[in-house]
Each structure stands twice: as C-alpha cells, then as structure tokens.
Amino acid sequence: MNISELWAENADFVLRVCERFVKNPAMAKDIRQEVFFKILSSTETFKDQSAVKTWLYSITYHCCVDYFRTRRKQKQIEEEWLLQGGLFLRDSQYPVWTVGKASEMPCPISQLFIELVFGEGWTTDEISAVFGFSKKYVNKKIQDGIDQLQNSI
C-alpha cells in the first residue's frame, strides 16, 4: 500500500471525520497528520479484512478520542494550578503568574506562554520542559493567546 496514493485518495475524508469530532479546523488538520503518521507506521496491520475507508475511519476515530483524553487531562492540570493561587516554576516558589492577573484574559495559560516566549525569550521546548506540557500543547496555547490578542484589538 502506497502512502502517497492513500493520502491523495483519502486525506479529505479523514479531515471531514476529524472536523465532525473536534469542531476545530486547525486541530482537525493536526489530527489528520497524526492519523497518517500512524498509518505510515502500521501499514502492515491492514489485512484486507475490511474496506480501506473502514480502517481509516477506525484509526481516525481513535486519534480523535486520544485528542479529547489529552485535552481533558491538560484542562485538569490548568485548573489544579489555578486553584493553588498561581503558577510556579518547577523547583521554585517564585510565582510567574498570579490568579489576579490571570483573570484579565480568558486563558491565563496562553497569556503566560506568550509572556514567556515574547517577553522573556523562552523557547517552546523550554516551556514544555519546565511546566511538563507537550510541545504541541504549548504551541496550541500560544496560538490561542495570539488569537485572543488579535481579537481584542
């Protein structure tokens, strides 16, 4: 099975399925990339016991479910940090973000990451390492914050 042909014939189908689940076009594209990465690493598992679209739908469905699981887990972490009264750098008691300031924006995590990247010169790798979030999550929160700032102008 040729991955290029599979992409050409099914990329739109996979994207439509992702968009139905996540309701976010940008995230749907990211999940579609994950789907095809999984397909690339597991083409030997397809045994012609079902239609290709059925196989693709199954993989796409599971990638969407994984997205929601990750999202729920990261939301719980955000809420836990906010309930503590502020976000602290690992191994430090110096607060980088307080709840009072966080209330100025809808997403304090996005604001924090934007301040660290643009104000302090941190990289997304550094933010990921210090706060324990995935790089993908950090990038998403930065983009969300940029969108919030652009919408407020």
SULRA-V165874 format. One record per helix or strand. SS is the DSSP state (H for helix, E for strand). FROM is the first residue (numbers start at 1). LEN is the number of residues. If there is no record, write none. Layout:
# SULRA-V165874
[[SS,FROM,LEN] [SS,FROM,LEN]]
This chain:
# SULRA-V165874
[[H,3,20] [H,25,17] [H,43,3] [H,52,32] [E,86,3] [E,95,4] [H,99,4] [H,108,12] [H,124,8] [H,135,18]]
